[in-house]
Amino acid sequence: MTTKKTPAKSPFIRRIEELYEDELHAEHREATMRTVSFNFPAEDACMLAAIAKRFGRSTAAFGGELFADHVRELFIALTPEDRRACAAEADAEQTRYEESKGIKTTTNGEPGCHHWANYARICDAIGGGEK
């Protein structure tokens, strides 16, 4: 008996499947979203808008979700020293941003945001991004 190996799904196919799932559950977005603007080719922006529209999302929200996934990959690719430095800078900025919105964040009893610092520690522990 032979078994047929199923090819791995591309991240884009998985993303579309997630969109269908999100559409069914209609969950709310978190309150700590932040606007970021950048430019890229118009033809790509038009397709992004068309896909976002199909799933009832704004282009900005949909693009932000896609971009956020890639920020994590960029972070992992940094050297351990750069990861720790960027993590400290990003966590401090996140803490300032949340405080400006009236949100008090604590992580394990420590005041402030420590999301990226914790992620950097995990990367260090598993050797992620080592050159």
Backbone atoms as SQL, in Angstrom:
CREATE TABLE atoms (id INTEGER PRIMARY KEY, chain TEXT, resi INTEGER, resn TEXT, atom TEXT, x REAL, y REAL, z REAL);
INSERT INTO atoms VALUES
  (1, 'A', 1, 'MET', 'N', 0.839, -1.173, 0.000),
  (2, 'A', 1, 'MET', 'CA', 0.000, 0.000, 0.000),
  (3, 'A', 1, 'MET', 'C', 0.890, 1.245, 0.000),
  (4, 'A', 2, 'THR', 'N', 0.611, 2.147, -0.858),
  (5, 'A', 2, 'THR', 'CA', 1.370, 3.390, -0.911),
  (6, 'A', 2, 'THR', 'C', 0.496, 4.526, -0.409),
  (7, 'A', 3, 'THR', 'N', 1.153, 5.470, 0.203),
  (8, 'A', 3, 'THR', 'CA', 0.415, 6.642, 0.662),
  (9, 'A', 3, 'THR', 'C', 0.842, 7.831, -0.177),
  (10, 'A', 4, 'LYS', 'N', -0.109, 8.633, -0.487),
  (11, 'A', 4, 'LYS', 'CA', 0.154, 9.819, -1.287),
  (12, 'A', 4, 'LYS', 'C', 0.393, 10.983, -0.337),
  (13, 'A', 5, 'LYS', 'N', 1.520, 11.630, -0.504),
  (14, 'A', 5, 'LYS', 'CA', 1.867, 12.759, 0.330),
  (15, 'A', 5, 'LYS', 'C', 1.089, 13.990, -0.115),
  (16, 'A', 6, 'THR', 'N', 0.434, 14.640, 0.840),
  (17, 'A', 6, 'THR', 'CA', -0.299, 15.859, 0.541),
  (18, 'A', 6, 'THR', 'C', 0.672, 17.028, 0.593),
  (19, 'A', 7, 'PRO', 'N', 0.726, 17.805, -0.473),
  (20, 'A', 7, 'PRO', 'CA', 1.647, 18.954, -0.458),
  (21, 'A', 7, 'PRO', 'C', 1.225, 19.978, 0.595),
  (22, 'A', 8, 'ALA', 'N', 2.210, 20.633, 1.182),
  (23, 'A', 8, 'ALA', 'CA', 1.938, 21.671, 2.176),
  (24, 'A', 8, 'ALA', 'C', 1.227, 22.841, 1.505),
  (25, 'A', 9, 'LYS', 'N', 0.293, 23.418, 2.217),
  (26, 'A', 9, 'LYS', 'CA', -0.437, 24.565, 1.681),
  (27, 'A', 9, 'LYS', 'C', 0.439, 25.801, 1.789),
  (28, 'A', 10, 'SER', 'N', 0.328, 26.662, 0.802),
  (29, 'A', 10, 'SER', 'CA', 1.079, 27.912, 0.834),
  (30, 'A', 10, 'SER', 'C', 0.497, 28.800, 1.931),
  (31, 'A', 11, 'PRO', 'N', 1.292, 29.753, 2.424),
  (32, 'A', 11, 'PRO', 'CA', 0.760, 30.655, 3.454),
  (33, 'A', 11, 'PRO', 'C', -0.414, 31.484, 2.950),
  (34, 'A', 12, 'PHE', 'N', -0.477, 31.712, 1.648),
  (35, 'A', 12, 'PHE', 'CA', -1.568, 32.508, 1.099),
  (36, 'A', 12, 'PHE', 'C', -2.866, 31.701, 1.050),
  (37, 'A', 13, 'ILE', 'N', -2.774, 30.414, 0.746),
  (38, 'A', 13, 'ILE', 'CA', -3.963, 29.559, 0.780),
  (39, 'A', 13, 'ILE', 'C', -4.465, 29.452, 2.216),
  (40, 'A', 14, 'ARG', 'N', -3.525, 29.266, 3.155),
  (41, 'A', 14, 'ARG', 'CA', -3.918, 29.202, 4.571),
  (42, 'A', 14, 'ARG', 'C', -4.578, 30.512, 4.998),
  (43, 'A', 15, 'ARG', 'N', -4.081, 31.637, 4.508),
  (44, 'A', 15, 'ARG', 'CA', -4.630, 32.943, 4.868),
  (45, 'A', 15, 'ARG', 'C', -6.060, 33.086, 4.369),
  (46, 'A', 16, 'ILE', 'N', -6.309, 32.670, 3.134),
  (47, 'A', 16, 'ILE', 'CA', -7.670, 32.730, 2.595),
  (48, 'A', 16, 'ILE', 'C', -8.596, 31.828, 3.412),
  (49, 'A', 17, 'GLU', 'N', -8.124, 30.650, 3.783),
  (50, 'A', 17, 'GLU', 'CA', -8.933, 29.754, 4.620),
  (51, 'A', 17, 'GLU', 'C', -9.255, 30.408, 5.961),
  (52, 'A', 18, 'GLU', 'N', -8.280, 31.117, 6.528),
  (53, 'A', 18, 'GLU', 'CA', -8.516, 31.842, 7.782),
  (54, 'A', 18, 'GLU', 'C', -9.575, 32.927, 7.593),
  (55, 'A', 19, 'LEU', 'N', -9.540, 33.585, 6.439),
  (56, 'A', 19, 'LEU', 'CA', -10.530, 34.631, 6.163),
  (57, 'A', 19, 'LEU', 'C', -11.943, 34.055, 6.108),
  (58, 'A', 20, 'TYR', 'N', -12.085, 32.891, 5.473),
  (59, 'A', 20, 'TYR', 'CA', -13.396, 32.247, 5.448),
  (60, 'A', 20, 'TYR', 'C', -13.839, 31.914, 6.875),
  (61, 'A', 21, 'GLU', 'N', -12.916, 31.422, 7.681),
  (62, 'A', 21, 'GLU', 'CA', -13.219, 31.088, 9.075),
  (63, 'A', 21, 'GLU', 'C', -13.596, 32.353, 9.857),
  (64, 'A', 22, 'ASP', 'N', -12.831, 33.422, 9.675),
  (65, 'A', 22, 'ASP', 'CA', -13.135, 34.694, 10.341),
  (66, 'A', 22, 'ASP', 'C', -14.506, 35.214, 9.931),
  (67, 'A', 23, 'GLU', 'N', -14.830, 35.037, 8.662),
  (68, 'A', 23, 'GLU', 'CA', -16.113, 35.493, 8.149),
  (69, 'A', 23, 'GLU', 'C', -17.261, 34.787, 8.871),
  (70, 'A', 24, 'LEU', 'N', -17.075, 33.508, 9.164),
  (71, 'A', 24, 'LEU', 'CA', -18.110, 32.745, 9.861),
  (72, 'A', 24, 'LEU', 'C', -18.274, 33.208, 11.309),
  (73, 'A', 25, 'HIS', 'N', -17.197, 33.514, 11.956),
  (74, 'A', 25, 'HIS', 'CA', -17.255, 33.853, 13.375),
  (75, 'A', 25, 'HIS', 'C', -17.441, 35.347, 13.646),
  (76, 'A', 26, 'ALA', 'N', -17.080, 36.186, 12.704),
  (77, 'A', 26, 'ALA', 'CA', -17.267, 37.644, 12.804),
  (78, 'A', 26, 'ALA', 'C', -16.765, 38.215, 14.134),
  (79, 'A', 27, 'GLU', 'N', -15.514, 37.888, 14.483),
  (80, 'A', 27, 'GLU', 'CA', -14.950, 38.374, 15.736),
  (81, 'A', 27, 'GLU', 'C', -14.499, 39.825, 15.622),
  (82, 'A', 28, 'HIS', 'N', -14.491, 40.494, 16.748),
  (83, 'A', 28, 'HIS', 'CA', -14.082, 41.899, 16.791),
  (84, 'A', 28, 'HIS', 'C', -12.561, 42.011, 16.860),
  (85, 'A', 29, 'ARG', 'N', -12.050, 43.099, 16.338),
  (86, 'A', 29, 'ARG', 'CA', -10.623, 43.411, 16.367),
  (87, 'A', 29, 'ARG', 'C', -10.260, 44.004, 17.712),
  (88, 'A', 30, 'GLU', 'N', -9.024, 43.858, 18.080),
  (89, 'A', 30, 'GLU', 'CA', -8.551, 44.421, 19.338),
  (90, 'A', 30, 'GLU', 'C', -8.548, 45.946, 19.307),
  (91, 'A', 31, 'ALA', 'N', -8.657, 46.542, 20.481),
  (92, 'A', 31, 'ALA', 'CA', -8.736, 48.004, 20.590),
  (93, 'A', 31, 'ALA', 'C', -7.380, 48.685, 20.445),
  (94, 'A', 32, 'THR', 'N', -6.291, 47.937, 20.434),
  (95, 'A', 32, 'THR', 'CA', -4.959, 48.563, 20.395),
  (96, 'A', 32, 'THR', 'C', -4.348, 48.594, 19.000),
  (97, 'A', 33, 'MET', 'N', -5.177, 48.738, 17.986),
  (98, 'A', 33, 'MET', 'CA', -4.652, 48.851, 16.630),
  (99, 'A', 33, 'MET', 'C', -4.054, 50.233, 16.421),
  (100, 'A', 34, 'ARG', 'N', -3.061, 50.311, 15.558),
  (101, 'A', 34, 'ARG', 'CA', -2.390, 51.580, 15.277),
  (102, 'A', 34, 'ARG', 'C', -2.240, 51.731, 13.773),
  (103, 'A', 35, 'THR', 'N', -2.444, 52.937, 13.272),
  (104, 'A', 35, 'THR', 'CA', -2.363, 53.198, 11.836),
  (105, 'A', 35, 'THR', 'C', -0.920, 53.409, 11.407),
  (106, 'A', 36, 'VAL', 'N', -0.547, 52.748, 10.302),
  (107, 'A', 36, 'VAL', 'CA', 0.764, 52.912, 9.685),
  (108, 'A', 36, 'VAL', 'C', 0.512, 53.069, 8.194),
  (109, 'A', 37, 'SER', 'N', 1.178, 54.023, 7.557),
  (110, 'A', 37, 'SER', 'CA', 1.012, 54.237, 6.116),
  (111, 'A', 37, 'SER', 'C', 2.308, 53.938, 5.384),
  (112, 'A', 38, 'PHE', 'N', 2.194, 53.340, 4.213),
  (113, 'A', 38, 'PHE', 'CA', 3.348, 53.109, 3.351),
  (114, 'A', 38, 'PHE', 'C', 2.870, 52.977, 1.920),
  (115, 'A', 39, 'ASN', 'N', 3.787, 53.123, 0.980),
  (116, 'A', 39, 'ASN', 'CA', 3.460, 53.045, -0.444),
  (117, 'A', 39, 'ASN', 'C', 3.975, 51.754, -1.052),
  (118, 'A', 40, 'PHE', 'N', 3.224, 51.224, -2.012),
  (119, 'A', 40, 'PHE', 'CA', 3.665, 50.093, -2.818),
  (120, 'A', 40, 'PHE', 'C', 2.939, 50.137, -4.146),
  (121, 'A', 41, 'PRO', 'N', 3.323, 49.285, -5.121),
  (122, 'A', 41, 'PRO', 'CA', 2.777, 49.398, -6.483),
  (123, 'A', 41, 'PRO', 'C', 1.243, 49.419, -6.530),
  (124, 'A', 42, 'ALA', 'N', 0.716, 50.309, -7.362),
  (125, 'A', 42, 'ALA', 'CA', -0.729, 50.499, -7.465),
  (126, 'A', 42, 'ALA', 'C', -1.453, 49.218, -7.857),
  (127, 'A', 43, 'GLU', 'N', -0.876, 48.430, -8.792),
  (128, 'A', 43, 'GLU', 'CA', -1.574, 47.206, -9.202),
  (129, 'A', 43, 'GLU', 'C', -1.719, 46.224, -8.044),
  (130, 'A', 44, 'ASP', 'N', -0.712, 46.186, -7.162),
  (131, 'A', 44, 'ASP', 'CA', -0.802, 45.314, -5.987),
  (132, 'A', 44, 'ASP', 'C', -1.813, 45.867, -4.985),
  (133, 'A', 45, 'ALA', 'N', -1.820, 47.184, -4.828),
  (134, 'A', 45, 'ALA', 'CA', -2.773, 47.821, -3.921),
  (135, 'A', 45, 'ALA', 'C', -4.209, 47.574, -4.383),
  (136, 'A', 46, 'CYS', 'N', -4.435, 47.610, -5.688),
  (137, 'A', 46, 'CYS', 'CA', -5.780, 47.364, -6.228),
  (138, 'A', 46, 'CYS', 'C', -6.229, 45.930, -5.970),
  (139, 'A', 47, 'MET', 'N', -5.320, 44.972, -6.131),
  (140, 'A', 47, 'MET', 'CA', -5.677, 43.575, -5.854),
  (141, 'A', 47, 'MET', 'C', -5.925, 43.363, -4.367),
  (142, 'A', 48, 'LEU', 'N', -5.085, 43.967, -3.535),
  (143, 'A', 48, 'LEU', 'CA', -5.279, 43.874, -2.091),
  (144, 'A', 48, 'LEU', 'C', -6.657, 44.415, -1.723),
  (145, 'A', 49, 'ALA', 'N', -7.041, 45.544, -2.314),
  (146, 'A', 49, 'ALA', 'CA', -8.354, 46.144, -2.059),
  (147, 'A', 49, 'ALA', 'C', -9.480, 45.218, -2.514),
  (148, 'A', 50, 'ALA', 'N', -9.310, 44.586, -3.663),
  (149, 'A', 50, 'ALA', 'CA', -10.349, 43.687, -4.188),
  (150, 'A', 50, 'ALA', 'C', -10.534, 42.470, -3.281),
  (151, 'A', 51, 'ILE', 'N', -9.418, 41.884, -2.829),
  (152, 'A', 51, 'ILE', 'CA', -9.514, 40.717, -1.935),
  (153, 'A', 51, 'ILE', 'C', -10.126, 41.138, -0.600),
  (154, 'A', 52, 'ALA', 'N', -9.679, 42.270, -0.065),
  (155, 'A', 52, 'ALA', 'CA', -10.227, 42.754, 1.200),
  (156, 'A', 52, 'ALA', 'C', -11.733, 42.980, 1.087),
  (157, 'A', 53, 'LYS', 'N', -12.154, 43.609, -0.011),
  (158, 'A', 53, 'LYS', 'CA', -13.570, 43.881, -0.228),
  (159, 'A', 53, 'LYS', 'C', -14.373, 42.594, -0.273),
  (160, 'A', 54, 'ARG', 'N', -13.840, 41.575, -0.927),
  (161, 'A', 54, 'ARG', 'CA', -14.530, 40.285, -1.028),
  (162, 'A', 54, 'ARG', 'C', -14.878, 39.729, 0.352),
  (163, 'A', 55, 'PHE', 'N', -13.991, 39.975, 1.328),
  (164, 'A', 55, 'PHE', 'CA', -14.197, 39.443, 2.667),
  (165, 'A', 55, 'PHE', 'C', -14.728, 40.491, 3.646),
  (166, 'A', 56, 'GLY', 'N', -15.263, 41.599, 3.075),
  (167, 'A', 56, 'GLY', 'CA', -15.904, 42.599, 3.904),
  (168, 'A', 56, 'GLY', 'C', -14.956, 43.341, 4.833),
  (169, 'A', 57, 'ARG', 'N', -13.720, 43.489, 4.408),
  (170, 'A', 57, 'ARG', 'CA', -12.724, 44.170, 5.234),
  (171, 'A', 57, 'ARG', 'C', -12.225, 45.406, 4.516),
  (172, 'A', 58, 'SER', 'N', -11.737, 46.326, 5.291),
  (173, 'A', 58, 'SER', 'CA', -11.110, 47.483, 4.668),
  (174, 'A', 58, 'SER', 'C', -9.733, 47.064, 4.166),
  (175, 'A', 59, 'THR', 'N', -9.256, 47.774, 3.166),
  (176, 'A', 59, 'THR', 'CA', -7.919, 47.493, 2.647),
  (177, 'A', 59, 'THR', 'C', -6.887, 47.694, 3.749),
  (178, 'A', 60, 'ALA', 'N', -7.052, 48.748, 4.537),
  (179, 'A', 60, 'ALA', 'CA', -6.100, 49.037, 5.607),
  (180, 'A', 60, 'ALA', 'C', -6.068, 47.919, 6.647),
  (181, 'A', 61, 'ALA', 'N', -7.228, 47.448, 7.074),
  (182, 'A', 61, 'ALA', 'CA', -7.275, 46.388, 8.082),
  (183, 'A', 61, 'ALA', 'C', -6.687, 45.087, 7.536),
  (184, 'A', 62, 'PHE', 'N', -7.080, 44.736, 6.326),
  (185, 'A', 62, 'PHE', 'CA', -6.593, 43.503, 5.707),
  (186, 'A', 62, 'PHE', 'C', -5.080, 43.561, 5.484),
  (187, 'A', 63, 'GLY', 'N', -4.610, 44.689, 4.934),
  (188, 'A', 63, 'GLY', 'CA', -3.176, 44.854, 4.708),
  (189, 'A', 63, 'GLY', 'C', -2.398, 44.824, 6.010),
  (190, 'A', 64, 'GLY', 'N', -2.966, 45.410, 7.043),
  (191, 'A', 64, 'GLY', 'CA', -2.315, 45.399, 8.348),
  (192, 'A', 64, 'GLY', 'C', -2.146, 43.998, 8.898),
  (193, 'A', 65, 'GLU', 'N', -3.158, 43.158, 8.710),
  (194, 'A', 65, 'GLU', 'CA', -3.062, 41.764, 9.174),
  (195, 'A', 65, 'GLU', 'C', -1.935, 41.035, 8.452),
  (196, 'A', 66, 'LEU', 'N', -1.871, 41.213, 7.142),
  (197, 'A', 66, 'LEU', 'CA', -0.817, 40.559, 6.362),
  (198, 'A', 66, 'LEU', 'C', 0.557, 41.058, 6.771),
  (199, 'A', 67, 'PHE', 'N', 0.677, 42.365, 6.921),
  (200, 'A', 67, 'PHE', 'CA', 1.948, 42.970, 7.271),
  (201, 'A', 67, 'PHE', 'C', 2.403, 42.506, 8.654),
  (202, 'A', 68, 'ALA', 'N', 1.488, 42.420, 9.610),
  (203, 'A', 68, 'ALA', 'CA', 1.829, 41.997, 10.971),
  (204, 'A', 68, 'ALA', 'C', 2.467, 40.615, 10.978),
  (205, 'A', 69, 'ASP', 'N', 1.975, 39.712, 10.143),
  (206, 'A', 69, 'ASP', 'CA', 2.570, 38.371, 10.067),
  (207, 'A', 69, 'ASP', 'C', 4.031, 38.451, 9.648),
  (208, 'A', 70, 'HIS', 'N', 4.347, 39.357, 8.749),
  (209, 'A', 70, 'HIS', 'CA', 5.719, 39.459, 8.245),
  (210, 'A', 70, 'HIS', 'C', 6.649, 40.181, 9.208),
  (211, 'A', 71, 'VAL', 'N', 6.107, 41.041, 10.059),
  (212, 'A', 71, 'VAL', 'CA', 6.940, 41.715, 11.051),
  (213, 'A', 71, 'VAL', 'C', 7.582, 40.676, 11.974),
  (214, 'A', 72, 'ARG', 'N', 6.843, 39.661, 12.343),
  (215, 'A', 72, 'ARG', 'CA', 7.384, 38.598, 13.208),
  (216, 'A', 72, 'ARG', 'C', 8.538, 37.869, 12.519),
  (217, 'A', 73, 'GLU', 'N', 8.392, 37.606, 11.237),
  (218, 'A', 73, 'GLU', 'CA', 9.467, 36.947, 10.497),
  (219, 'A', 73, 'GLU', 'C', 10.707, 37.828, 10.418),
  (220, 'A', 74, 'LEU', 'N', 10.511, 39.131, 10.202),
  (221, 'A', 74, 'LEU', 'CA', 11.636, 40.062, 10.173),
  (222, 'A', 74, 'LEU', 'C', 12.341, 40.082, 11.529),
  (223, 'A', 75, 'PHE', 'N', 11.569, 40.091, 12.596),
  (224, 'A', 75, 'PHE', 'CA', 12.120, 40.105, 13.951),
  (225, 'A', 75, 'PHE', 'C', 12.993, 38.879, 14.205),
  (226, 'A', 76, 'ILE', 'N', 12.509, 37.722, 13.816),
  (227, 'A', 76, 'ILE', 'CA', 13.252, 36.473, 14.018),
  (228, 'A', 76, 'ILE', 'C', 14.567, 36.495, 13.246),
  (229, 'A', 77, 'ALA', 'N', 14.592, 37.127, 12.090),
  (230, 'A', 77, 'ALA', 'CA', 15.787, 37.151, 11.243),
  (231, 'A', 77, 'ALA', 'C', 16.892, 38.060, 11.799),
  (232, 'A', 78, 'LEU', 'N', 16.561, 38.943, 12.734),
  (233, 'A', 78, 'LEU', 'CA', 17.571, 39.821, 13.321),
  (234, 'A', 78, 'LEU', 'C', 18.590, 39.027, 14.128),
  (235, 'A', 79, 'THR', 'N', 19.777, 39.595, 14.311),
  (236, 'A', 79, 'THR', 'CA', 20.751, 38.960, 15.210),
  (237, 'A', 79, 'THR', 'C', 20.176, 39.027, 16.623),
  (238, 'A', 80, 'PRO', 'N', 20.625, 38.156, 17.523),
  (239, 'A', 80, 'PRO', 'CA', 20.103, 38.196, 18.900),
  (240, 'A', 80, 'PRO', 'C', 20.264, 39.578, 19.553),
  (241, 'A', 81, 'GLU', 'N', 21.386, 40.232, 19.325),
  (242, 'A', 81, 'GLU', 'CA', 21.609, 41.552, 19.919),
  (243, 'A', 81, 'GLU', 'C', 20.604, 42.564, 19.366),
  (244, 'A', 82, 'ASP', 'N', 20.399, 42.557, 18.049),
  (245, 'A', 82, 'ASP', 'CA', 19.430, 43.472, 17.444),
  (246, 'A', 82, 'ASP', 'C', 18.010, 43.144, 17.879),
  (247, 'A', 83, 'ARG', 'N', 17.688, 41.856, 18.021),
  (248, 'A', 83, 'ARG', 'CA', 16.352, 41.472, 18.496),
  (249, 'A', 83, 'ARG', 'C', 16.080, 42.074, 19.868),
  (250, 'A', 84, 'ARG', 'N', 17.049, 41.930, 20.772),
  (251, 'A', 84, 'ARG', 'CA', 16.855, 42.454, 22.126),
  (252, 'A', 84, 'ARG', 'C', 16.720, 43.977, 22.116),
  (253, 'A', 85, 'ALA', 'N', 17.560, 44.660, 21.336),
  (254, 'A', 85, 'ALA', 'CA', 17.497, 46.126, 21.278),
  (255, 'A', 85, 'ALA', 'C', 16.184, 46.595, 20.654),
  (256, 'A', 86, 'CYS', 'N', 15.786, 45.988, 19.543),
  (257, 'A', 86, 'CYS', 'CA', 14.526, 46.372, 18.882),
  (258, 'A', 86, 'CYS', 'C', 13.329, 46.026, 19.766),
  (259, 'A', 87, 'ALA', 'N', 13.410, 44.902, 20.475),
  (260, 'A', 87, 'ALA', 'CA', 12.328, 44.499, 21.377),
  (261, 'A', 87, 'ALA', 'C', 12.133, 45.546, 22.468),
  (262, 'A', 88, 'ALA', 'N', 13.233, 46.003, 23.063),
  (263, 'A', 88, 'ALA', 'CA', 13.133, 47.015, 24.120),
  (264, 'A', 88, 'ALA', 'C', 12.514, 48.304, 23.576),
  (265, 'A', 89, 'GLU', 'N', 12.957, 48.711, 22.391),
  (266, 'A', 89, 'GLU', 'CA', 12.433, 49.937, 21.791),
  (267, 'A', 89, 'GLU', 'C', 10.946, 49.801, 21.459),
  (268, 'A', 90, 'ALA', 'N', 10.561, 48.674, 20.855),
  (269, 'A', 90, 'ALA', 'CA', 9.160, 48.462, 20.475),
  (270, 'A', 90, 'ALA', 'C', 8.264, 48.343, 21.703),
  (271, 'A', 91, 'ASP', 'N', 8.722, 47.633, 22.734),
  (272, 'A', 91, 'ASP', 'CA', 7.913, 47.490, 23.955),
  (273, 'A', 91, 'ASP', 'C', 7.721, 48.831, 24.647),
  (274, 'A', 92, 'ALA', 'N', 8.778, 49.660, 24.680),
  (275, 'A', 92, 'ALA', 'CA', 8.656, 50.986, 25.290),
  (276, 'A', 92, 'ALA', 'C', 7.657, 51.842, 24.508),
  (277, 'A', 93, 'GLU', 'N', 7.726, 51.780, 23.182),
  (278, 'A', 93, 'GLU', 'CA', 6.790, 52.545, 22.343),
  (279, 'A', 93, 'GLU', 'C', 5.368, 52.030, 22.530),
  (280, 'A', 94, 'GLN', 'N', 5.196, 50.714, 22.608),
  (281, 'A', 94, 'GLN', 'CA', 3.864, 50.135, 22.826),
  (282, 'A', 94, 'GLN', 'C', 3.303, 50.573, 24.177),
  (283, 'A', 95, 'THR', 'N', 4.155, 50.580, 25.186),
  (284, 'A', 95, 'THR', 'CA', 3.716, 51.025, 26.510),
  (285, 'A', 95, 'THR', 'C', 3.253, 52.480, 26.460),
  (286, 'A', 96, 'ARG', 'N', 4.041, 53.352, 25.803),
  (287, 'A', 96, 'ARG', 'CA', 3.649, 54.761, 25.661),
  (288, 'A', 96, 'ARG', 'C', 2.328, 54.880, 24.894),
  (289, 'A', 97, 'TYR', 'N', 2.188, 54.108, 23.834),
  (290, 'A', 97, 'TYR', 'CA', 0.970, 54.161, 23.023),
  (291, 'A', 97, 'TYR', 'C', -0.250, 53.732, 23.847),
  (292, 'A', 98, 'GLU', 'N', -0.118, 52.624, 24.559),
  (293, 'A', 98, 'GLU', 'CA', -1.240, 52.141, 25.367),
  (294, 'A', 98, 'GLU', 'C', -1.590, 53.130, 26.466),
  (295, 'A', 99, 'GLU', 'N', -0.573, 53.727, 27.095),
  (296, 'A', 99, 'GLU', 'CA', -0.836, 54.720, 28.128),
  (297, 'A', 99, 'GLU', 'C', -1.572, 55.927, 27.556),
  (298, 'A', 100, 'SER', 'N', -1.232, 56.306, 26.308),
  (299, 'A', 100, 'SER', 'CA', -1.928, 57.441, 25.673),
  (300, 'A', 100, 'SER', 'C', -3.394, 57.111, 25.407),
  (301, 'A', 101, 'LYS', 'N', -3.715, 55.827, 25.344),
  (302, 'A', 101, 'LYS', 'CA', -5.099, 55.380, 25.120),
  (303, 'A', 101, 'LYS', 'C', -5.793, 55.033, 26.441),
  (304, 'A', 102, 'GLY', 'N', -5.102, 55.273, 27.574),
  (305, 'A', 102, 'GLY', 'CA', -5.682, 54.985, 28.885),
  (306, 'A', 102, 'GLY', 'C', -5.625, 53.526, 29.275),
  (307, 'A', 103, 'ILE', 'N', -4.752, 52.752, 28.628),
  (308, 'A', 103, 'ILE', 'CA', -4.626, 51.327, 28.918),
  (309, 'A', 103, 'ILE', 'C', -3.389, 51.120, 29.793),
  (310, 'A', 104, 'LYS', 'N', -3.569, 50.459, 30.937),
  (311, 'A', 104, 'LYS', 'CA', -2.436, 50.131, 31.808),
  (312, 'A', 104, 'LYS', 'C', -2.096, 48.666, 31.592),
  (313, 'A', 105, 'THR', 'N', -0.880, 48.434, 31.117),
  (314, 'A', 105, 'THR', 'CA', -0.452, 47.070, 30.815),
  (315, 'A', 105, 'THR', 'C', 0.527, 46.585, 31.868),
  (316, 'A', 106, 'THR', 'N', 0.342, 45.357, 32.314),
  (317, 'A', 106, 'THR', 'CA', 1.319, 44.690, 33.174),
  (318, 'A', 106, 'THR', 'C', 1.523, 43.293, 32.631),
  (319, 'A', 107, 'THR', 'N', 2.754, 42.811, 32.738),
  (320, 'A', 107, 'THR', 'CA', 3.085, 41.456, 32.306),
  (321, 'A', 107, 'THR', 'C', 3.761, 40.769, 33.480),
  (322, 'A', 108, 'ASN', 'N', 3.141, 39.730, 33.993),
  (323, 'A', 108, 'ASN', 'CA', 3.663, 39.001, 35.152),
  (324, 'A', 108, 'ASN', 'C', 4.004, 39.945, 36.299),
  (325, 'A', 109, 'GLY', 'N', 3.122, 40.900, 36.553),
  (326, 'A', 109, 'GLY', 'CA', 3.303, 41.845, 37.640),
  (327, 'A', 109, 'GLY', 'C', 4.215, 43.018, 37.329),
  (328, 'A', 110, 'GLU', 'N', 4.893, 43.000, 36.190),
  (329, 'A', 110, 'GLU', 'CA', 5.774, 44.106, 35.794),
  (330, 'A', 110, 'GLU', 'C', 4.975, 45.103, 34.971),
  (331, 'A', 111, 'PRO', 'N', 5.100, 46.409, 35.297),
  (332, 'A', 111, 'PRO', 'CA', 4.369, 47.399, 34.502),
  (333, 'A', 111, 'PRO', 'C', 4.937, 47.515, 33.095),
  (334, 'A', 112, 'GLY', 'N', 4.070, 47.838, 32.165),
  (335, 'A', 112, 'GLY', 'CA', 4.491, 48.045, 30.783),
  (336, 'A', 112, 'GLY', 'C', 4.333, 46.815, 29.915),
  (337, 'A', 113, 'CYS', 'N', 4.549, 47.043, 28.632),
  (338, 'A', 113, 'CYS', 'CA', 4.455, 45.982, 27.632),
  (339, 'A', 113, 'CYS', 'C', 5.795, 45.250, 27.533),
  (340, 'A', 114, 'HIS', 'N', 5.751, 43.944, 27.471),
  (341, 'A', 114, 'HIS', 'CA', 6.964, 43.130, 27.362),
  (342, 'A', 114, 'HIS', 'C', 6.817, 42.070, 26.275),
  (343, 'A', 115, 'HIS', 'N', 5.905, 42.317, 25.350),
  (344, 'A', 115, 'HIS', 'CA', 5.607, 41.349, 24.288),
  (345, 'A', 115, 'HIS', 'C', 6.867, 40.950, 23.509),
  (346, 'A', 116, 'TRP', 'N', 7.566, 41.952, 22.956),
  (347, 'A', 116, 'TRP', 'CA', 8.712, 41.652, 22.103),
  (348, 'A', 116, 'TRP', 'C', 9.905, 41.151, 22.901),
  (349, 'A', 117, 'ALA', 'N', 10.083, 41.636, 24.120),
  (350, 'A', 117, 'ALA', 'CA', 11.180, 41.134, 24.959),
  (351, 'A', 117, 'ALA', 'C', 10.969, 39.654, 25.262),
  (352, 'A', 118, 'ASN', 'N', 9.725, 39.286, 25.544),
  (353, 'A', 118, 'ASN', 'CA', 9.433, 37.863, 25.780),
  (354, 'A', 118, 'ASN', 'C', 9.672, 37.042, 24.517),
  (355, 'A', 119, 'TYR', 'N', 9.275, 37.581, 23.385),
  (356, 'A', 119, 'TYR', 'CA', 9.478, 36.900, 22.110),
  (357, 'A', 119, 'TYR', 'C', 10.972, 36.751, 21.817),
  (358, 'A', 120, 'ALA', 'N', 11.764, 37.779, 22.139),
  (359, 'A', 120, 'ALA', 'CA', 13.219, 37.707, 21.951),
  (360, 'A', 120, 'ALA', 'C', 13.818, 36.607, 22.825),
  (361, 'A', 121, 'ARG', 'N', 13.334, 36.493, 24.061),
  (362, 'A', 121, 'ARG', 'CA', 13.835, 35.433, 24.961),
  (363, 'A', 121, 'ARG', 'C', 13.518, 34.046, 24.405),
  (364, 'A', 122, 'ILE', 'N', 12.336, 33.909, 23.841),
  (365, 'A', 122, 'ILE', 'CA', 11.961, 32.621, 23.243),
  (366, 'A', 122, 'ILE', 'C', 12.889, 32.312, 22.065),
  (367, 'A', 123, 'CYS', 'N', 13.116, 33.317, 21.220),
  (368, 'A', 123, 'CYS', 'CA', 14.020, 33.135, 20.072),
  (369, 'A', 123, 'CYS', 'C', 15.418, 32.758, 20.544),
  (370, 'A', 124, 'ASP', 'N', 15.906, 33.433, 21.591),
  (371, 'A', 124, 'ASP', 'CA', 17.225, 33.107, 22.122),
  (372, 'A', 124, 'ASP', 'C', 17.274, 31.667, 22.637),
  (373, 'A', 125, 'ALA', 'N', 16.206, 31.257, 23.306),
  (374, 'A', 125, 'ALA', 'CA', 16.162, 29.908, 23.890),
  (375, 'A', 125, 'ALA', 'C', 16.176, 28.806, 22.839),
  (376, 'A', 126, 'ILE', 'N', 15.536, 29.082, 21.695),
  (377, 'A', 126, 'ILE', 'CA', 15.485, 28.044, 20.660),
  (378, 'A', 126, 'ILE', 'C', 16.515, 28.270, 19.566),
  (379, 'A', 127, 'GLY', 'N', 17.283, 29.352, 19.696),
  (380, 'A', 127, 'GLY', 'CA', 18.335, 29.625, 18.709),
  (381, 'A', 127, 'GLY', 'C', 17.821, 30.207, 17.417),
  (382, 'A', 128, 'GLY', 'N', 16.649, 30.853, 17.425),
  (383, 'A', 128, 'GLY', 'CA', 16.069, 31.434, 16.225),
  (384, 'A', 128, 'GLY', 'C', 16.901, 32.577, 15.679),
  (385, 'A', 129, 'GLY', 'N', 17.165, 32.545, 14.377),
  (386, 'A', 129, 'GLY', 'CA', 17.848, 33.624, 13.708),
  (387, 'A', 129, 'GLY', 'C', 19.345, 33.634, 13.911),
  (388, 'A', 130, 'GLU', 'N', 19.906, 32.625, 14.566),
  (389, 'A', 130, 'GLU', 'CA', 21.354, 32.592, 14.771),
  (390, 'A', 130, 'GLU', 'C', 22.067, 32.582, 13.438),
  (391, 'A', 131, 'LYS', 'N', 23.130, 33.337, 13.355),
  (392, 'A', 131, 'LYS', 'CA', 23.899, 33.439, 12.115),
  (393, 'A', 131, 'LYS', 'C', 25.104, 32.543, 12.188);
